[in-house]
Amino acid sequence: MGKRDPAWLPEAREFCRSSGIKIVGWGPDLLTVEAKSDERAKEIASQMERLGFQVVKNEDNPEAGLLDLSKNPQAIADKLATQQKDVSRRHWDEQIEPLIWALGSLLLVPGLFANPARNWRPVDLALGLLCVALFLWDGARMWGWRLSIAADEVRIRRYFRWATIPWEQIRSVENVDAGRGREAVVVRLPTHRSERLGSFGVPFARNLRDRLRMEIAQRRGSAA
């Protein structure tokens, strides 16, 4: 057993080996096993209860065929809360995207950066103007996005315009596929309405979703 292996790991490893459960990872308070179906996940959860393990909910695990278990699920929840990343702005790799279009416009539109006396082809000018349009649109989309979490509401800025969503109106927060390896974060409101907060890279989208869910759970818990 390695220095950092938890004390419960040998027993859990032996039990899983004898029960045909495949361990794919572990940490100080977390054991992750393979569960390729909901039925298999329920079966494993029932078996691992004998050792004192409880299921740690992770919405992304069923898609990956995994199941998280812990003897101390509260420690996992506390750790996730302290590790929440900043969700007030888009991730830096998204914020630099408009600069690509800015560079294209500088190189292709006469007089912006390159020598205007150069022999320009019409296609160069057309591409340059397209880059200018994409820079303005992408810049407003990326740099105009902000999120502010207040006691009574979520304040969301899209294209430099602010809107507010009271916590009491939020029924749930979900992620939906937005294509090209991106996910949209959607807030479900009363009477089947919804508010789309934007589309982001998957890690940021899921972190934003989890942060909002944590905020909702805390408010509902304090109100109970």
C-alpha positions in Angstrom: 0.0 0.0 0.0 1.4 3.4 -1.0 2.0 6.2 1.5 -1.0 8.1 0.4 -3.4 5.2 0.1 -6.3 5.4 2.6 -6.5 2.9 5.4 -9.8 1.5 4.0 -8.3 0.7 0.6 -7.0 -2.9 1.2 -10.3 -4.1 2.5 -12.2 -2.4 -0.2 -9.8 -3.7 -2.9 -10.2 -7.3 -1.6 -14.0 -7.0 -1.4 -14.2 -5.6 -4.9 -11.9 -8.3 -6.3 -14.0 -11.1 -4.8 -17.3 -9.4 -5.9 -16.2 -8.8 -9.5 -16.2 -5.0 -9.1 -13.5 -3.1 -11.1 -11.8 -0.2 -9.2 -10.7 2.6 -11.6 -9.5 5.1 -9.0 -9.4 6.3 -5.5 -8.5 9.2 -3.2 -8.4 10.0 0.5 -12.2 9.9 0.8 -13.3 8.6 -2.6 -13.5 5.3 -4.4 -14.5 5.2 -8.1 -15.6 1.9 -9.7 -16.8 0.8 -13.0 -20.6 0.6 -13.4 -21.7 0.4 -17.0 -25.5 0.6 -16.4 -27.9 1.9 -13.8 -28.8 -1.6 -12.7 -25.1 -2.4 -12.1 -24.6 0.8 -10.2 -27.5 0.0 -7.9 -26.1 -3.5 -7.4 -22.6 -2.2 -6.5 -24.0 0.5 -4.2 -25.9 -2.2 -2.3 -22.9 -4.4 -2.0 -20.5 -1.6 -0.9 -22.9 -0.5 1.8 -21.6 -3.5 3.8 -18.3 -1.7 4.1 -19.9 1.6 5.0 -19.6 3.2 1.5 -22.3 5.6 0.3 -22.9 6.9 -3.2 -21.5 10.3 -4.1 -23.8 11.8 -6.8 -22.1 12.9 -9.9 -24.3 13.7 -12.9 -21.5 13.0 -15.4 -20.7 9.5 -14.1 -23.5 7.5 -15.7 -22.4 8.7 -19.2 -18.9 7.6 -18.4 -20.0 4.3 -16.8 -18.6 5.1 -13.4 -19.8 5.2 -9.8 -18.3 7.3 -7.0 -18.5 6.0 -3.4 -17.3 7.3 -0.1 -17.3 6.5 3.6 -17.3 10.3 4.2 -19.5 11.9 1.6 -19.6 15.2 3.6 -15.9 15.5 3.2 -16.3 15.2 -0.6 -19.0 17.9 -0.6 -16.9 20.2 1.6 -13.9 19.7 -0.7 -15.9 20.5 -3.8 -17.2 23.6 -2.2 -13.7 24.9 -1.4 -12.4 24.0 -4.9 -15.1 25.9 -6.8 -13.4 27.9 -9.5 -14.2 31.5 -10.5 -17.4 31.5 -12.6 -17.8 35.2 -12.9 -15.9 35.4 -16.2 -15.4 33.0 -19.1 -12.2 30.9 -19.0 -9.1 32.7 -20.3 -8.8 30.4 -23.4 -12.2 31.6 -24.5 -11.5 35.2 -23.8 -8.5 35.2 -26.2 -10.6 33.9 -29.1 -11.6 37.4 -30.4 -7.9 38.3 -30.7 -7.6 35.7 -33.5 -10.1 37.6 -35.5 -8.5 40.9 -34.6 -5.2 39.6 -35.9 -6.8 38.5 -39.2 -8.4 41.9 -39.7 -5.1 43.6 -39.1 -3.3 41.5 -41.7 -6.0 41.6 -44.3 -7.7 45.0 -44.3 -5.5 47.7 -46.0 -4.3 50.4 -43.7 -5.1 48.7 -40.4 -1.6 47.3 -40.0 0.0 46.3 -43.3 1.2 48.6 -46.0 -1.9 50.0 -47.8 0.2 50.3 -51.0 0.4 46.6 -51.3 -1.6 45.0 -54.2 -4.7 43.7 -52.4 -7.0 41.1 -53.9 -10.7 41.5 -53.4 -10.8 38.2 -51.5 -8.3 39.6 -49.0 -10.4 42.6 -48.3 -13.6 40.4 -48.0 -11.8 38.1 -45.6 -10.5 41.0 -43.6 -13.9 42.6 -43.3 -15.3 39.2 -42.2 -12.6 39.1 -39.5 -13.6 42.5 -38.3 -17.3 41.4 -38.0 -16.3 38.2 -36.2 -14.0 40.2 -33.8 -16.9 42.6 -32.9 -19.4 39.7 -32.5 -17.0 37.3 -30.6 -15.6 40.1 -28.5 -19.1 41.2 -27.4 -20.0 37.5 -26.7 -16.8 36.7 -24.8 -15.8 40.0 -23.1 -19.4 41.1 -22.6 -20.3 38.0 -20.5 -20.2 38.2 -16.7 -21.9 36.4 -13.8 -22.5 37.9 -10.3 -24.0 35.8 -7.5 -25.9 37.9 -4.9 -28.0 36.9 -1.9 -31.3 37.2 -3.6 -30.5 36.8 -7.3 -28.2 35.8 -10.0 -27.0 38.7 -12.2 -26.1 37.7 -15.7 -24.5 40.0 -18.3 -24.6 38.9 -22.0 -23.4 41.1 -24.8 -22.7 43.8 -22.1 -26.4 43.9 -21.0 -27.3 42.9 -17.5 -30.3 40.8 -16.5 -31.4 39.4 -13.1 -32.9 36.0 -12.1 -34.2 35.7 -8.5 -33.1 32.5 -6.8 -36.7 31.8 -5.8 -37.6 31.4 -9.5 -34.9 28.9 -10.4 -36.3 25.4 -10.4 -33.1 23.6 -11.7 -29.9 24.1 -13.7 -29.0 21.8 -16.5 -26.4 21.4 -19.2 -27.3 20.6 -22.8 -25.1 19.8 -25.7 -24.2 22.9 -27.8 -22.1 21.1 -30.4 -18.4 21.4 -31.2 -17.4 20.1 -27.8 -19.4 22.8 -25.9 -22.3 22.7 -23.5 -24.9 25.3 -22.8 -26.0 26.1 -19.2 -29.8 26.4 -19.0 -31.7 27.7 -15.9 -35.3 26.2 -15.7 -37.9 28.7 -14.5 -41.6 28.4 -13.6 -44.3 27.6 -16.2 -41.8 25.7 -18.4 -39.8 28.8 -19.1 -36.0 28.7 -19.3 -33.0 31.1 -19.5 -29.9 30.2 -21.4 -26.8 31.6 -19.6 -24.5 30.9 -22.6 -22.5 28.1 -24.1 -19.0 27.3 -22.9 -16.2 24.7 -22.9 -17.3 21.6 -21.1 -15.2 22.0 -17.9 -16.4 25.6 -17.3 -20.0 24.8 -18.2 -20.1 21.9 -15.6 -18.3 24.0 -13.0 -20.9 26.8 -13.5 -23.7 24.3 -13.3 -22.4 22.8 -10.1 -21.8 26.2 -8.5 -25.3 27.3 -9.2 -26.7 24.0 -7.9 -24.7 24.4 -4.7 -26.0 27.9 -4.2 -29.6 26.8 -4.7 -29.2 23.8 -2.3 -27.8 26.1 0.4 -30.7 28.6 0.1 -33.3 25.9 0.1 -31.6 24.3 3.1 -31.6 27.5 5.1 -35.2 28.2 4.2 -36.4 24.7 5.3 
